[in-house]
Amino acid sequence: MKRLNRRQVVQGMGAAALSPVLGHLPLASAQQGDIVVGAAQPVTGVFAFAGTQMHYGLNDFIQWKNEKGGVQGRRLRYVMEDSGFKVDQGVAIFKKIMAAEKPNFFYCDGTPLVKAITRDAVDSKHVMTSSTSLAAAVADPVATPQNFVPGATYSRLHEVLMEHINRTWKGAEKPRIAYVYTEAEFGIDGIPAAKARAAKLGLPIVAEVITKPGGVGVDVSTEVAKLRRARPNIVVFQGYINSPMPEFARQMKEAGMEVEIYGTAWGLDKPAFDALAAVGQNLTGVSLYATGDEDVPMIREIRQYLNKARPGTTHISPFYISAWFSGMVFAEIADRCLKDKKPLTLDNMKAAMESIKNWDTGGLIGLPVDMSGHETQVGRVIRYNPAKKAMEPAGEWIKA
């Protein structure tokens, strides 16, 4: 998306977050009350590059939905504060908004915050939650009954990736696959499922390289030497949004290795594919959403909204789409409850969400969505096109 500096984002948040554009449509909030969506968004701090997009995505969906009449004539209202991607700060924001607003829905900044507020959310009996987290631990109808992930979990994405590789590999022999992942939860989550699906399909995983979390300047020469000895055809990265993937790619090229580089979800955004392209490597990976497909009805709706709200926007970040999709699920849950004349209690909302089957998301996810397991289980492989300098579809939608 077009670049905004941090001060512009923070200064603009009050009006953008708290004043949805209602247009001329009559909304019955005065009689029935707003449907409140609270959020702790990391718009400053180490995760701000993603947090601003998460904030815009959820806020923009709410404004877009209100312009179309809200949910059963009731207005959605967005109440957000900056968490800085700090768990204690996020918990304080959650408690503050819960006390002041009694929200029906709450958007967290990631896995740690979802886990930290789960007990209080369940005890409240009136709030459902989501976040950018794709961790299997927070797509658990028993352990985190109030939460859903905005797409497929990391486990499902890696299963989709193994299925895609098995279906599309052209070599006479099965491809040799190496995994590189960070020792953080973001990296480890999904690896057991990947190995299990690879074994089922007869795909050899010839190396596993585990790195410490790190950024620019991390020395990966030892790890690249291990990969060179393993001679993979494909190297799959998990748990990185950008660095150190470009450095791995550079050193592998210098070592004479010819490999395809794959990633998942948040590792497929513009910072990663631009940086890899700069060292002559085209990124491939599993996307949660209809990335690069401008013919999709919901992508067209997003484009039209952005043309009005932030003219000049070109790139739509997956973080933006993820938050928009969470908003779609919030609205669908509320709509189902209100149609059935049921109050927005946690039990009713959880049942409504688990009744979402064969749901058309306007093509944002390319197969009918089933949220009964608090995730979608669906993904599609996309690949960087150097001519367009963008990611585009490279395979069919697959349900794990």
C-alpha positions as CSV (number, residue, x, y, z in Angstrom):
1,M,0.0,0.0,0.0
2,K,1.1,3.6,-0.4
3,R,3.6,4.6,2.3
4,L,2.5,6.6,5.3
5,N,4.8,7.6,8.1
6,R,4.0,6.5,11.6
7,R,3.0,10.0,12.8
8,Q,0.4,10.2,10.0
9,V,-1.0,6.9,11.0
10,V,-1.3,7.6,14.7
11,Q,-2.6,11.2,14.1
12,G,-5.3,9.8,11.7
13,M,-6.4,6.9,13.9
14,G,-8.9,8.7,16.0
15,A,-11.1,9.8,13.2
16,A,-10.5,6.7,11.1
17,A,-11.2,4.2,13.9
18,L,-14.0,5.8,15.8
19,S,-16.1,7.5,13.1
20,P,-17.4,5.0,10.6
21,V,-18.7,6.5,7.3
22,L,-22.5,5.9,7.6
23,G,-23.6,7.5,4.3
24,H,-27.3,8.0,3.9
25,L,-28.5,4.6,5.0
26,P,-30.6,4.5,8.2
27,L,-29.0,2.4,10.9
28,A,-31.0,1.4,14.0
29,S,-28.2,1.9,16.5
30,A,-30.3,4.2,18.6
31,Q,-33.0,1.6,19.2
32,Q,-30.9,-1.5,19.3
33,G,-27.4,-0.5,20.2
34,D,-24.2,-0.7,18.2
35,I,-22.4,-3.9,17.5
36,V,-19.0,-3.0,19.1
37,V,-15.7,-4.3,17.8
38,G,-12.8,-3.6,20.1
39,A,-9.2,-4.0,19.1
40,A,-5.6,-3.8,20.4
41,Q,-3.6,-3.1,17.3
42,P,0.2,-2.8,17.2
43,V,0.4,0.4,15.2
44,T,3.6,1.4,16.8
45,G,6.6,-0.8,17.9
46,V,8.4,-3.6,16.2
47,F,5.2,-4.9,14.4
48,A,4.0,-1.5,13.3
49,F,4.5,-2.2,9.5
50,A,1.9,-4.9,9.8
51,G,-0.2,-3.4,12.6
52,T,-1.1,-0.3,10.6
53,Q,-2.4,-2.6,7.9
54,M,-4.4,-4.7,10.4
55,H,-5.9,-1.5,11.8
56,Y,-6.8,-0.2,8.3
57,G,-8.2,-3.6,7.2
58,L,-10.6,-3.9,10.2
59,N,-11.6,-0.3,10.3
60,D,-12.2,-0.2,6.5
61,F,-14.4,-3.3,6.6
62,I,-16.5,-1.8,9.3
63,Q,-16.9,1.5,7.4
64,W,-17.7,-0.4,4.2
65,K,-20.2,-2.6,6.0
66,N,-21.9,0.4,7.6
67,E,-22.2,2.1,4.2
68,K,-24.2,-1.0,3.1
69,G,-26.6,-0.8,6.0
70,G,-24.6,-2.5,8.8
71,V,-25.8,-5.8,10.2
72,Q,-29.5,-6.3,10.2
73,G,-29.8,-2.5,10.3
74,R,-27.4,-2.1,13.3
75,R,-24.2,-0.2,13.0
76,L,-20.8,-1.7,13.7
77,R,-18.6,0.5,15.9
78,Y,-14.8,0.2,16.0
79,V,-12.9,1.0,19.2
80,M,-9.1,0.6,19.0
81,E,-6.0,1.4,21.0
82,D,-2.4,0.9,20.2
83,S,-0.8,-2.2,21.9
84,G,2.7,-1.7,20.6
85,F,2.7,-5.5,20.3
86,K,3.3,-5.8,24.1
87,V,1.2,-8.4,25.8
88,D,0.8,-6.5,29.1
89,Q,-0.3,-3.4,27.2
90,G,-2.7,-5.4,25.1
91,V,-4.3,-7.0,28.2
92,A,-4.8,-3.6,29.7
93,I,-6.5,-2.4,26.5
94,F,-8.7,-5.4,26.5
95,K,-9.8,-4.9,30.1
96,K,-10.4,-1.2,29.5
97,I,-12.5,-1.7,26.4
98,M,-14.4,-4.6,28.0
99,A,-15.3,-2.4,31.0
100,A,-16.2,0.7,29.1
101,E,-17.8,-0.7,25.9
102,K,-18.8,-4.3,26.6
103,P,-17.8,-5.3,23.1
104,N,-19.3,-8.1,21.1
105,F,-16.0,-8.8,19.3
106,F,-12.4,-8.1,20.0
107,Y,-9.4,-8.2,17.7
108,C,-6.0,-9.1,19.2
109,D,-2.5,-8.3,17.9
110,G,-1.3,-12.0,17.9
111,T,-1.1,-15.4,19.5
112,P,0.3,-14.3,22.9
113,L,-2.5,-11.8,23.5
114,V,-5.2,-14.2,22.4
115,K,-3.9,-16.7,25.0
116,A,-3.6,-14.0,27.7
117,I,-7.2,-12.8,27.5
118,T,-8.9,-16.1,26.7
119,R,-10.0,-16.9,30.3
120,D,-11.4,-13.4,30.8
121,A,-13.1,-13.4,27.4
122,V,-14.8,-16.8,28.1
123,D,-15.8,-15.7,31.6
124,S,-17.4,-12.5,30.2
125,K,-19.9,-14.6,28.1
126,H,-20.3,-11.8,25.6
127,V,-17.2,-11.5,23.4
128,M,-15.7,-13.4,20.5
129,T,-12.1,-12.8,19.4
130,S,-9.8,-13.1,16.5
131,S,-6.3,-11.8,15.5
132,T,-3.7,-12.3,12.8
133,S,-2.6,-15.5,14.6
134,L,-2.7,-18.7,12.6
135,A,-1.5,-20.9,15.4
136,A,-3.3,-24.2,15.9
137,A,-3.4,-23.5,19.6
138,V,-5.9,-20.7,19.2
139,A,-8.1,-22.5,16.6
140,D,-9.2,-24.9,19.3
141,P,-13.0,-25.0,20.0
142,V,-12.3,-26.4,23.5
143,A,-9.2,-24.5,24.7
144,T,-10.0,-21.2,23.1
145,P,-13.8,-21.5,22.4
146,Q,-14.2,-17.7,21.8
147,N,-11.5,-17.4,19.1
148,F,-11.1,-18.2,15.4
149,V,-8.2,-17.7,13.1
150,P,-8.7,-15.7,9.9
151,G,-7.9,-18.5,7.5
152,A,-6.1,-21.8,7.6
153,T,-3.7,-22.6,10.5
154,Y,0.0,-23.0,9.8
155,S,-0.5,-26.7,9.9
156,R,-3.1,-26.7,7.2
157,L,-1.0,-24.3,5.1
158,H,1.9,-26.6,5.1
159,E,-0.3,-29.6,4.2
160,V,-1.6,-27.6,1.3
161,L,2.0,-26.8,0.3
162,M,3.0,-30.4,0.3
163,E,-0.1,-31.3,-1.7
164,H,0.7,-28.6,-4.3
165,I,4.4,-29.7,-4.6
166,N,3.3,-33.4,-5.0
167,R,0.8,-32.5,-7.7
168,T,2.9,-30.0,-9.7
169,W,6.5,-31.2,-9.5
170,K,7.8,-32.1,-13.0
171,G,11.0,-33.9,-12.2
172,A,11.5,-37.6,-12.8
173,E,12.2,-38.0,-9.1
174,K,10.4,-36.6,-6.0
175,P,11.8,-33.2,-5.1
176,R,14.2,-32.9,-2.1
177,I,12.8,-30.5,0.4
178,A,14.5,-28.6,3.2
179,Y,12.8,-26.6,5.9
180,V,14.3,-23.5,7.5
181,Y,12.4,-22.1,10.5
182,T,12.8,-20.0,13.5
183,E,12.8,-21.6,17.0
184,A,9.9,-19.2,18.0
185,E,6.4,-20.5,18.1
186,F,5.6,-18.7,14.8
187,G,8.3,-20.9,13.2
188,I,7.7,-24.2,14.9
189,D,3.9,-24.2,14.5
190,G,3.0,-26.2,11.4
191,I,6.3,-28.1,11.0
192,P,5.0,-31.4,12.4
193,A,2.0,-31.3,10.1
194,A,4.3,-30.6,7.1
195,K,6.5,-33.6,7.9
196,A,3.5,-35.9,8.4
197,R,1.9,-34.9,5.1
198,A,5.3,-35.1,3.3
199,A,5.8,-38.6,4.6
200,K,2.3,-39.6,3.5
201,L,3.0,-38.3,0.0
202,G,6.5,-39.8,-0.2
203,L,8.2,-36.4,-0.4
204,P,11.7,-36.5,1.2
205,I,12.5,-33.8,3.7
206,V,16.3,-33.9,3.5
207,A,17.2,-31.1,6.0
208,E,15.8,-29.1,8.9
209,V,17.6,-25.8,9.8
210,I,16.4,-24.0,12.9
211,T,17.5,-20.4,13.5
212,K,17.2,-18.0,16.4
213,P,14.8,-15.1,15.8
214,G,16.8,-12.3,14.2
215,G,16.8,-9.6,11.6
216,V,19.2,-7.8,9.2
217,G,22.9,-8.8,9.6
218,V,22.3,-12.3,10.9
219,D,25.1,-14.7,9.9
220,V,23.6,-17.7,8.1
221,S,26.7,-19.2,6.6
222,T,26.7,-22.2,8.8
223,E,23.0,-22.9,8.0
224,V,23.7,-22.5,4.3
225,A,26.5,-24.9,4.4
226,K,24.2,-27.5,6.0
227,L,21.7,-26.9,3.2
228,R,24.4,-27.2,0.5
229,R,25.3,-30.6,1.9
230,A,21.6,-31.7,1.8
231,R,21.2,-30.7,-1.9
232,P,17.5,-29.7,-1.7
233,N,15.4,-28.7,-4.8
234,I,13.0,-26.7,-2.6
235,V,13.7,-24.7,0.6
236,V,10.6,-23.8,2.6
237,F,10.9,-20.9,5.1
238,Q,8.5,-20.6,8.1
239,G,8.4,-18.0,10.8
240,Y,10.0,-15.1,8.9
241,I,8.3,-12.0,7.4
242,N,11.5,-10.9,5.5
243,S,15.0,-11.2,6.9
244,P,17.0,-13.5,6.9
245,M,15.4,-15.1,3.8
246,P,17.2,-12.7,1.3
247,E,20.5,-13.5,2.9
248,F,19.9,-17.2,2.7
249,A,19.0,-16.8,-1.0
250,R,22.1,-14.7,-1.7
251,Q,24.5,-17.2,-0.1
252,M,22.8,-20.2,-1.7
253,K,23.2,-18.6,-5.1
254,E,26.9,-17.8,-4.3
255,A,27.3,-21.5,-3.3
256,G,25.9,-22.6,-6.7
257,M,22.7,-24.0,-5.3
258,E,19.7,-23.9,-7.6
259,V,16.6,-24.0,-5.4
260,E,13.0,-22.8,-5.3
261,I,12.2,-20.8,-2.2
262,Y,8.8,-21.2,-0.6
263,G,7.0,-19.5,2.3
264,T,3.6,-19.2,3.8
265,A,1.1,-16.5,4.9
266,W,2.9,-13.4,6.3
267,G,6.2,-14.4,4.7
268,L,4.7,-13.6,1.2
269,D,4.2,-9.8,1.6
270,K,5.9,-7.1,-0.4
271,P,9.0,-6.7,1.9
272,A,9.9,-10.3,1.3
273,F,9.2,-10.7,-2.4
274,D,10.9,-7.4,-3.2
275,A,14.0,-8.3,-1.2
276,L,14.2,-11.7,-2.7
277,A,13.7,-10.3,-6.2
278,A,16.7,-8.0,-5.6
279,V,18.9,-11.0,-5.3
280,G,17.4,-12.8,-8.3
281,Q,15.1,-15.1,-6.5
282,N,11.3,-15.5,-7.2
283,L,9.3,-16.3,-4.1
284,T,6.6,-18.9,-4.1
285,G,4.2,-19.8,-1.2
286,V,0.8,-20.6,0.2
287,S,-1.6,-17.7,0.5
288,L,-4.7,-17.6,2.7
289,Y,-6.5,-15.3,0.3
290,A,-7.1,-14.4,-3.3
291,T,-3.8,-12.6,-3.6
292,G,-3.1,-11.2,-7.1
293,D,-6.6,-12.1,-8.4
294,E,-8.2,-8.8,-9.3
295,D,-11.3,-10.5,-10.8
296,V,-12.5,-11.6,-7.4
297,P,-15.7,-9.7,-6.3
298,M,-14.5,-9.0,-2.8
299,I,-11.1,-7.8,-4.0
300,R,-12.9,-5.4,-6.3
301,E,-14.9,-4.1,-3.4
302,I,-11.7,-3.6,-1.4
303,R,-10.1,-1.8,-4.3
304,Q,-13.1,0.5,-4.8
305,Y,-13.1,1.3,-1.1
306,L,-9.4,2.1,-1.1
307,N,-9.7,4.3,-4.2
308,K,-12.0,6.5,-2.2
309,A,-10.4,6.2,1.3
310,R,-6.7,6.2,0.4
311,P,-6.3,7.1,-3.3
312,G,-3.0,5.9,-4.8
313,T,-3.0,2.6,-2.9
314,T,-1.5,-0.1,-5.1
315,H,-0.4,-3.0,-2.9
316,I,-2.9,-4.7,-0.6
317,S,-1.0,-6.3,2.2
318,P,-2.1,-9.8,3.5
319,F,-2.3,-8.2,6.9
320,Y,-4.9,-5.8,5.6
321,I,-6.9,-8.6,4.0
322,S,-6.7,-10.8,7.1
323,A,-8.2,-8.1,9.3
324,W,-10.9,-7.4,6.7
325,F,-11.7,-11.1,6.7
326,S,-11.9,-11.2,10.5
327,G,-14.4,-8.3,10.2
328,M,-16.4,-10.3,7.7
329,V,-16.6,-13.3,10.1
330,F,-17.6,-11.0,13.0
331,A,-20.4,-9.5,10.8
332,E,-21.6,-12.9,9.7
333,I,-21.8,-14.2,13.2
334,A,-23.8,-11.2,14.3
335,D,-26.1,-11.5,11.3
336,R,-26.9,-15.1,12.0
337,C,-27.6,-14.5,15.7
338,L,-29.9,-11.5,14.9
339,K,-31.7,-13.3,12.1
340,D,-32.5,-16.0,14.6
341,K,-33.5,-13.4,17.2
342,K,-30.8,-14.6,19.6
343,P,-28.8,-12.2,21.8
344,L,-25.1,-11.8,21.1
345,T,-23.9,-14.0,23.9
346,L,-20.7,-16.1,23.6
347,D,-22.6,-19.4,23.4
348,N,-24.9,-18.1,20.7
349,M,-22.1,-16.5,18.7
350,K,-19.9,-19.6,18.9
351,A,-22.8,-21.7,17.7
352,A,-23.4,-19.2,14.9
353,M,-19.8,-19.3,13.8
354,E,-19.7,-23.1,13.9
355,S,-22.8,-23.1,11.7
356,I,-20.8,-21.3,8.9
357,K,-20.5,-23.9,6.2
358,N,-20.4,-23.6,2.5
359,W,-20.0,-19.8,3.0
360,D,-19.3,-17.6,0.0
361,T,-16.7,-15.0,0.9
362,G,-17.0,-13.1,-2.4
363,G,-14.0,-15.1,-3.6
364,L,-11.7,-13.7,-0.9
365,I,-11.1,-17.4,-0.1
366,G,-11.6,-19.4,-3.3
367,L,-13.5,-22.4,-2.0
368,P,-16.7,-22.4,0.1
369,V,-15.7,-21.7,3.7
370,D,-16.4,-23.9,6.7
371,M,-15.7,-22.3,10.0
372,S,-17.0,-25.1,12.2
373,G,-13.4,-25.9,13.3
374,H,-12.6,-22.2,14.0
375,E,-10.4,-22.0,10.8
376,T,-10.9,-22.4,7.0
377,Q,-8.4,-25.2,6.1
378,V,-8.0,-23.7,2.6
379,G,-5.0,-22.2,0.8
380,R,-3.6,-21.6,-2.7
381,V,0.0,-21.3,-3.9
382,I,1.1,-18.0,-5.4
383,R,4.3,-17.0,-7.1
384,Y,6.2,-13.8,-7.8
385,N,6.0,-12.5,-11.3
386,P,9.1,-10.3,-12.0
387,A,7.4,-8.6,-15.0
388,K,4.5,-7.4,-12.8
389,K,6.6,-7.1,-9.7
390,A,3.8,-8.8,-7.8
391,M,2.5,-12.1,-6.6
392,E,0.0,-14.0,-8.7
393,P,-1.9,-17.3,-8.5
394,A,0.3,-20.4,-9.4
395,G,-2.1,-23.2,-8.5
396,E,-5.6,-24.3,-7.6
397,W,-7.3,-23.8,-4.3
398,I,-6.7,-26.8,-2.0
399,K,-8.5,-27.8,1.1
400,A,-6.2,-29.7,3.5
